[in-house]
């Protein structure tokens, strides 16, 4: 399983708008054929920091996600909301094992 943890820091005044835009991306992403999880986490100590946990069956599925209209719409919508560039860190998912 191909997992990416995307670390996002948004400007305080855009936190609610970021959540709304990310909700739409989350809903569409979970319907992609190779998607296994797409969790959106908010830092308990700093409400301007988020982590997107994106798990896809294969690396090709993860790459395909970045070509979807909903991803492009999300990326454009949140670009000006960022306090700093988002950072994606790739991981190999071990458990649960891919079916």
N, CA and C of each residue as an Amber inpcrd file, in Angstrom:
protein
   297
   0.8480000  -1.1740000   0.0000000   0.0000000   0.0000000   0.0000000
   0.8910000   1.2330000   0.0000000   0.5090000   2.2200000  -0.7910000
   1.2580000   3.4690000  -0.9140000   0.5500000   4.5240000  -0.0640000
   1.2680000   5.0730000   0.9030000   0.6960000   6.0420000   1.8420000
   1.4800000   7.3440000   1.7540000   0.7610000   8.4540000   1.7780000
   1.3970000   9.7630000   1.8460000   0.7770000  10.5270000   3.0010000
   1.6360000  11.0820000   3.8530000   1.1840000  11.9910000   4.8970000
   1.4970000  13.3930000   4.4080000   0.4500000  14.1730000   4.1970000
   0.6150000  15.5320000   3.6960000   0.4330000  16.4900000   4.8690000
   1.4860000  17.2160000   5.1930000   1.4750000  18.1640000   6.3070000
   1.1240000  19.5430000   5.7580000   0.0780000  20.1430000   6.3350000
  -0.4330000  21.4090000   5.8350000  -0.5240000  22.4090000   6.9880000
  -0.0260000  23.6110000   6.7410000  -0.1450000  24.7030000   7.7000000
  -0.8650000  25.8340000   6.9860000  -2.0550000  26.1880000   7.4810000
  -2.8450000  27.2290000   6.8300000  -2.8330000  28.5120000   7.6580000
  -3.1200000  29.6020000   7.0000000  -3.2600000  30.8840000   7.6910000
  -4.4900000  30.7960000   8.5920000  -4.4070000  31.3330000   9.7930000
  -5.5180000  31.1960000  10.7550000  -6.8760000  31.6220000  10.2000000
  -6.9070000  32.6900000   9.4380000  -8.1850000  33.1820000   8.9290000
  -8.7950000  32.2970000   7.8470000  -8.0340000  31.3020000   7.3850000
  -8.5220000  30.4120000   6.3210000  -8.8080000  28.9950000   6.7990000
  -8.6950000  28.7340000   8.0750000  -8.8630000  27.3610000   8.5740000
 -10.2260000  26.7770000   8.1920000 -11.2990000  27.5160000   8.4050000
 -12.6320000  26.9870000   8.0930000 -12.8100000  26.7630000   6.5920000
 -12.3290000  27.6740000   5.7750000 -12.4260000  27.5140000   4.3190000
 -11.5840000  26.3330000   3.8510000 -10.4110000  26.1380000   4.4810000
  -9.5760000  24.9950000   4.1360000 -10.3070000  23.6880000   4.4420000
 -10.9460000  23.6310000   5.5890000 -11.6860000  22.4210000   5.9660000
 -12.8010000  22.1500000   4.9640000 -13.5360000  23.1650000   4.5750000
 -14.6240000  22.9840000   3.6190000 -14.1090000  22.4810000   2.2730000
 -13.0400000  23.0860000   1.7660000 -12.4730000  22.6500000   0.4840000
 -11.9180000  21.2400000   0.5820000 -11.3130000  20.9240000   1.7070000
 -10.7000000  19.6150000   1.8870000 -11.7680000  18.5400000   2.0510000
 -12.8930000  18.8810000   2.6300000 -13.9990000  17.9210000   2.7560000
 -14.4380000  17.4500000   1.3700000 -14.5660000  18.3740000   0.4320000
 -14.9670000  18.0000000  -0.9330000 -13.9260000  17.0830000  -1.5810000
 -12.6480000  17.4070000  -1.4050000 -11.5790000  16.5760000  -1.9520000
 -11.5960000  15.1970000  -1.2910000 -11.7940000  15.1590000   0.0080000
 -11.8690000  13.8940000   0.7470000 -12.9910000  13.0090000   0.1960000
 -14.1900000  13.5720000   0.0720000 -15.3350000  12.7790000  -0.3870000
 -15.0920000  12.1900000  -1.7680000 -14.5780000  12.9890000  -2.6840000
 -14.3150000  12.4920000  -4.0390000 -13.1630000  11.4950000  -4.0450000
 -12.1460000  11.7430000  -3.2440000 -10.9820000  10.8500000  -3.2150000
 -11.3460000   9.4650000  -2.7020000 -12.2390000   9.3940000  -1.7250000
 -12.6130000   8.0820000  -1.1740000 -13.3960000   7.2480000  -2.1720000
 -13.8610000   7.8560000  -3.2440000 -14.5770000   7.1090000  -4.2870000
 -13.6540000   6.6510000  -5.4230000 -12.3690000   7.0280000  -5.3680000
 -11.4300000   6.5860000  -6.4020000 -11.2030000   5.0800000  -6.2540000
 -11.0520000   4.3640000  -7.3690000 -10.9310000   2.9000000  -7.3090000
  -9.7820000   2.3870000  -6.4350000  -8.6250000   3.0310000  -6.4510000
  -7.4780000   2.5270000  -5.6940000  -7.3720000   3.0830000  -4.2830000
  -8.3070000   3.9240000  -3.8860000  -8.2110000   4.5440000  -2.5620000
  -8.5600000   3.5470000  -1.4640000  -7.7360000   3.5250000  -0.4340000
  -7.9840000   2.6800000   0.7390000  -8.3770000   3.5090000   1.9560000
  -7.8110000   4.7150000   2.0840000  -8.1580000   5.6480000   3.1650000
  -7.8140000   7.0470000   2.7060000  -8.5590000   7.9940000   3.2070000
  -8.2390000   9.3960000   2.9870000  -8.7380000  10.1350000   4.2170000
  -7.8890000  10.2250000   5.2120000  -8.2530000  10.8350000   6.4870000
  -7.7300000  12.2630000   6.5490000  -8.5070000  13.1180000   7.1690000
  -8.1100000  14.5080000   7.3720000  -8.0250000  14.7210000   8.8770000
  -6.8390000  15.1030000   9.3390000  -6.5810000  15.2660000  10.7650000
  -6.2280000  16.7230000  11.0590000  -6.7080000  17.1940000  12.2070000
  -6.3790000  18.5530000  12.6410000  -5.5960000  18.4650000  13.9410000
  -4.5130000  19.1980000  14.0180000  -3.6670000  19.2090000  15.2040000
  -4.4700000  19.7020000  16.4040000  -4.4580000  18.9500000  17.4960000
  -5.2190000  19.3150000  18.6930000  -4.6540000  20.5570000  19.3720000
  -3.3590000  20.7830000  19.2310000  -2.7180000  21.9230000  19.8890000
  -2.6450000  23.1640000  19.0040000  -2.6990000  22.9890000  17.6890000
  -2.5880000  24.1110000  16.7610000  -3.6270000  23.9300000  15.6530000
  -4.7580000  24.6070000  15.7300000  -5.8410000  24.3990000  14.7660000
  -5.5510000  24.8890000  13.3530000  -4.3520000  25.3930000  13.1020000
  -3.9790000  25.7910000  11.7380000  -3.1280000  24.7290000  11.0520000
  -2.8890000  23.6290000  11.7340000  -2.0610000  22.5460000  11.1670000
  -2.9100000  21.2990000  10.9610000  -2.7040000  20.6960000   9.7870000
  -3.4810000  19.5370000   9.3860000  -2.5480000  18.4730000   8.8140000
  -3.0190000  17.2400000   8.8440000  -2.3380000  16.1460000   8.1600000
  -3.3900000  15.4200000   7.3350000  -3.0780000  15.2050000   6.0650000
  -3.9200000  14.3730000   5.2110000  -3.2430000  13.0120000   5.1170000
  -3.9600000  11.9630000   5.5120000  -3.4450000  10.5960000   5.4470000
  -4.0830000   9.9620000   4.2200000  -3.2790000   9.7840000   3.1830000
  -3.7730000   9.2690000   1.9080000  -3.1820000   7.8870000   1.6570000
  -4.0320000   6.8780000   1.5850000  -3.5650000   5.5120000   1.3410000
  -4.1940000   4.9850000   0.0560000  -3.3350000   4.5280000  -0.8380000
  -3.7710000   3.9650000  -2.1150000  -3.1850000   2.5690000  -2.2780000
  -3.8810000   1.7320000  -3.0090000  -3.4420000   0.3480000  -3.1920000
  -2.0590000   0.2880000  -3.8380000  -1.8180000   1.1670000  -4.7860000
  -0.5350000   1.1600000  -5.4930000  -0.0400000   2.5920000  -5.6830000
   1.2240000   2.7030000  -6.0180000   1.7910000   4.0150000  -6.3230000
   1.1210000   4.6200000  -7.5530000   0.7570000   3.7670000  -8.5120000
   0.0590000   4.2590000  -9.7080000  -1.2980000   4.8580000  -9.3370000
  -1.9940000   4.2450000  -8.3810000  -3.2710000   4.8010000  -7.9200000
  -3.0610000   6.1630000  -7.2710000  -1.9980000   6.3140000  -6.4970000
  -1.6940000   7.5940000  -5.8470000  -1.3720000   8.6500000  -6.9020000
  -0.6240000   8.2730000  -7.9420000  -0.3210000   9.2120000  -9.0210000
  -1.5990000   9.6100000  -9.7650000  -2.4860000   8.6380000  -9.9820000
  -3.7470000   8.9120000 -10.6810000  -4.6000000   9.9060000  -9.8980000
  -4.5350000   9.8380000  -8.5770000  -5.2770000  10.7860000  -7.7300000
  -4.9000000  12.2200000  -8.0740000  -3.6260000  12.4520000  -8.3270000
  -3.1540000  13.8090000  -8.6110000  -3.5570000  14.3040000  -9.9940000
  -4.1970000  13.4520000 -10.7750000  -4.6800000  13.8420000 -12.1040000
  -6.1930000  14.0560000 -12.1240000  -6.8580000  13.8690000 -10.9930000
  -8.3150000  13.9820000 -10.9530000  -8.7610000  15.4440000 -10.9190000
  -9.9370000  15.7150000 -11.4580000 -10.4610000  17.0840000 -11.4050000
 -10.6400000  17.5870000  -9.9670000 -11.0750000  16.7190000  -9.0570000
 -11.2950000  17.1880000  -7.6820000  -9.9820000  17.5400000  -6.9900000
  -8.9020000  16.8170000  -7.2870000  -7.6070000  17.1790000  -6.7100000
  -7.1400000  18.5320000  -7.2410000  -7.2670000  18.7240000  -8.5620000
  -6.8500000  19.9910000  -9.1560000  -7.6740000  21.1530000  -8.5960000
  -8.9780000  20.9420000  -8.4190000  -9.8340000  21.9900000  -7.8570000
  -9.4210000  22.3040000  -6.4160000  -9.1320000  21.2590000  -5.6350000
  -8.7020000  21.4630000  -4.2450000  -7.3890000  22.2330000  -4.1970000
  -6.4220000  21.7830000  -4.9850000  -5.0980000  22.4180000  -4.9890000
  -5.2020000  23.9050000  -5.3220000  -6.0270000  24.2270000  -6.2970000
  -6.2130000  25.6290000  -6.6790000  -6.9390000  26.4080000  -5.5770000
  -7.9620000  25.7870000  -4.9960000  -8.7650000  26.4730000  -3.9750000
  -7.9610000  26.7900000  -2.7200000  -7.0520000  25.9120000  -2.3270000
  -6.3440000  26.1030000  -1.0510000  -4.9830000  26.7800000  -1.1970000
  -4.5220000  26.9940000  -2.4010000  -3.1720000  27.5370000  -2.6110000
  -2.9330000  28.8300000  -1.8340000  -3.8630000  29.7410000  -1.8700000
  -3.6610000  31.0230000  -1.1930000  -3.9050000  30.9370000   0.3170000
  -4.4050000  29.8090000   0.7820000  -4.6820000  29.6220000   2.2120000
  -3.4590000  29.1640000   3.0020000  -2.4250000  28.7320000   2.2950000
  -1.2640000  28.1380000   2.9480000  -0.3940000  29.1860000   3.6460000
   0.0000000  28.8680000   4.8750000   0.9600000  29.6950000   5.5980000
   2.3760000  29.3630000   5.1480000   2.5470000  28.1690000   4.6150000
   3.8210000  27.6930000   4.0610000   3.4870000  26.5530000   3.1180000
   4.3970000  26.1750000   2.2240000   4.0930000  25.0930000   1.2820000
   3.7910000  23.7880000   2.0200000   2.8150000  23.0450000   1.5010000
   2.4940000  21.7460000   2.0950000   3.6310000  20.7760000   1.7880000
   3.7840000  19.7720000   2.6460000   4.8700000  18.8030000   2.5060000
   4.2820000  17.4030000   2.5380000   4.5380000  16.6360000   1.5010000
   4.0950000  15.2460000   1.4420000   5.2480000  14.3170000   1.7540000
   5.0010000  13.3650000   2.6490000   6.0150000  12.3810000   3.0150000
   5.4980000  10.9890000   2.6480000   6.1930000  10.2840000   1.7480000
   5.7250000   8.9610000   1.3250000   6.0960000   7.8720000   2.3340000
   5.2050000   6.9100000   2.4810000   5.4020000   5.7460000   3.3420000
   4.9370000   4.5030000   2.6140000   5.4110000   3.3610000   3.0840000
   4.9110000   2.0710000   2.6110000   4.0160000   1.5340000   3.7140000
   2.7460000   1.3290000   3.3840000   1.8010000   0.7920000   4.3720000
   2.0140000  -0.6910000   4.5530000   2.2360000  -1.1360000   5.7780000
   2.4460000  -2.5500000   6.0690000   1.1760000  -3.2540000   6.5630000
   0.4740000  -2.6180000   7.4870000  -0.7450000  -3.1870000   8.0570000
  -1.8120000  -2.1140000   8.1050000  -3.0310000  -2.3730000   7.7280000
  -3.4760000  -3.6780000   7.2480000  -2.8900000  -3.9790000   5.8690000
  -2.7660000  -5.2370000   5.5920000  -2.2090000  -5.6530000   4.3140000
  -3.2360000  -5.4080000   3.2170000  -2.7450000  -5.0520000   2.0520000
  -3.6320000  -4.8290000   0.9110000  -4.2970000  -6.1420000   0.5180000
  -5.5890000  -6.1000000   0.1760000  -6.2950000  -7.3420000  -0.2180000
  -5.7840000  -7.8860000  -1.5340000
